[in-house]
């Protein structure tokens, strides 16, 4: 039994790393769940994914491939992290967001709703990527709290570049 925050539930220590895994979650034996990391709800951690330090994966989130979630990062709801993407520090990926390729989310950044961050993109600081936004290629996004999302009357590209001052 382990208390993931809503009362004790049946759980076990993962064979590879010793982190806590709820009986309702699925973690492949090859995946790594570090001693202080937690995987709960109906989350899935597959292949050679790594969850460590104080990171959490919950809800129906999926972390796969060689993706890493660490620091105090949290991946929840129906979010997905795959490929060699990484989420760290206090970053949060939630909702139906998907981070893949070699993308990185860090700082206090948040990615949520149906947003996608891919390729070699980076989202950092207090940035929020939300709605149907897509941040891809080698874009770096960090700011003092503004976000990238879908605004009425503006394409995602127009809104993104208007917020970062590009063209």
Secondary structure, DSSP 8 states (H G I E B T S, - for coil): -EESSSSEE-EEE-TTT--EEETTSEE-TTSEE-TT-EE-TT-EE-TT-EE-TT-EE-TT-EE-TT-EE-TT-EE-TT-EE-TT-EE-TT-EE-TT-EE-TT-EE-TT-EE-TT-EE-TT-EEEET-EE-TT-EE-TT-EEEESS-EE---TTS-HHHHHHHHHT--
